Amino acid sequence: MENFYELIGTYYNHFIFLFAGSLMLWYLIISLISIREILLYKRKNSFIDLKKLLSSPYTPPISIVAPAYNEGSTIINSVHSLLSLQYPRFEVIIINDGSTDNTLRKMIKEFSLVKVDYAYNEQVVTQPVRGFYKSTNPAYGKLLIIDKENGKSKADASNAGVNAASYPYFVCTDVDCVIDNQALLLLVKPFLDEEKRVIANGAIIRIANGCEVEQGFMVDIKAPKNFLTSVQEIEYLRSYLLGRMAWSKLNGLIIVSGGIGLFDREVAIAAGGYDPKSFGEDMEITVRMRKHMHKIGQKYMVKYIPESLCWTEVPPNLDIFMKQRVRWAKGLVQTLFKHRNMWLNRKYGRMGMVSFPYWILYEWLAPLIELIGILSYIYLIITGKLNFEYSLILLGFVFSFSVMITTISILWEEYTNQVYKSKREVFKLLMVIFLEPILFHPIVVYASIKGNISLLFGMKNQWGNMGRMGTDDDDDQIKEAPASIQQTETILKAS
């Protein structure tokens, strides 16, 4: 029996070596593809004049869909920021998803809103809509506010916005995100340039923690100040810059981040819209849109551009971080199993044959494999059978590779975009790299495993509190929304 356990241990060590080696090889391949594609993108777009898109009558109009739940502390600055984006024709749709704070009341006061009749076509079923609000001020003519009953998810609120959208393309974002002024112009370009139909396009999301933001506008970009937010910054850079650009080239991208993404509204609705029961609605709708295109037999692309167009606050403490990552893990597993008929299915092309196997093996199963590896190492240490020399070489190899890939992503971002004004900001991030595998990665693994376990117990989907810092001072609780101009004026005078 002892020989049997030793044999199992030997084979498992070989498996871990092959698994780690294949993962690092894949990272190296997609990193090289990403670097090449970024260079080609920069070269192609270096002579592009965005003013032509801004003035062209052929630039397609866009609807901006932004769900809001208890965002009273930031909502006014966020809406002003969205209304100020550079684009020839667009609308801003804010969905108040049954907020229990002063979110709706503050918008009514700030933008002189009144309740209006609206031709609402519920192509995707949502929780009941209570009313639509437009401004009596022509300066806010692009703004539409939807007040609806709480759907317990961003997905349900987003679907209401997609239903109400007037234009063929929509951007789905969060009201707390800070979006670059030229974001819409850059996001729409692939829809105009590619021969195949582009159904979605995403961009780099950066960390707003530590940056200077005034009235919804980015004033100064700085590196996050504490370890947890700093390590999330380098994680985002590695994922977006050296990962998704390669998947875009391979046309195997199966997620467009919920922070900012431009979607083909017709395809999104035909695919059924966002799934309110999903824990990862941004990934799930991308997969379902792709699945729909294969079903109707139409060639398509899901694109990604290496531009920093969106800044968002990330969890500032461990408690909120764990809630977020558990939710992400649940969303991943949920999506993979919901669409398991696509696994290794040639009918779905590279998505079925390449993307899904990668996400199953290296995203879903990797934390579970790591856990088994840790437990086996503990057993070997206790029984005195651990080959320390072999283990140290393997761990050193993995650690060095992790540091190398992350260093490349940070330096490459600085070389191509030069977001940070000071080299000191870059140096601060580089120092965090050496601590990430030791202090941060085990937490991510734990959160992933916890997400898998909690999904088995059927935990419900709901809006989460990210503990964001607000800028507005009015703490009054929400009151009943006005149904006419007279009621609006009464509230304004009372204020």
LINSULSUL-V55127 format. One line per field, one symbol per residue. ss: DSSP state (@ for helix, = for strand, . for the rest). psi: psi as a letter, one per 30 degrees, with the letter a starting at -180 (. if undefined). Layout:
# LINSULSUL-V55127
ss->???
psi->???
This chain:
# LINSULSUL-V55127
ss->.@@@@@@@@@@@@@@@@@@@@@@@@@@@@@@@@@@@@@@@@@@@@....@@@@@@......=======......@@@@@@@@@......========.....@@@@@@@@@.====............=======..@@@..======.....@@@@@@@@@@@....======...==...@@@@@@@@@@@...===========....===..====......@@@@@@@@@@@@@@@@@@@@@@@..........=====@@@@@@..........@@@@@@@@@@@@@@@@...=============.....@@@@@@@@@@@@@@@@@@@@@.@@@...@@@@@@@@@@@@@@@@@@@@@@@@@@@@@@@@@@@@@@....@@@@@@@@@@@@@@@@@@@@@@@@@@@@@......@@@@@@@@@@@@@@@@@@@@@@@@@@@@@@@@@@............................@@@@@@@@@@.
psi->eeeeeeeeeeeeeeeeeeeeeeeeeeeeefeeeeeeeeeeeeeegfgkjffeeefkffkklkkjjjkkjhhfffeeeeeeeefgkjkejlljjkjjihkgageeeeeeeeghklklkkijjifkkllkkflkklkfjffhffkkkkklkkggleeeeeeeeeefkflfkkkklkffkjkkfgeeeeefeeffekelkkflkllkklkfkfljkkhgkjekklklfleeeefeeeeeeeeeegdfeeeeefhgkgkjkfekkkljeeeeeefgakjffkfifeeeeeeeeeeeeeefhkklkjlkkhkjfkklklkfleeeeeeeeeeeeeeeeeeeeehfffkhjffgbfeefeeeeeeeefeefeeeeeeeeeeeeeeeeefggkjeeeeeeeeeeeeeeeeeeeeeeeeeeeeefhekfkfeeeeeeeffeffefeeeeeeeeeeeeeeeefefghklklkljghlklflfjgklklkklgleeeeeeeeef.
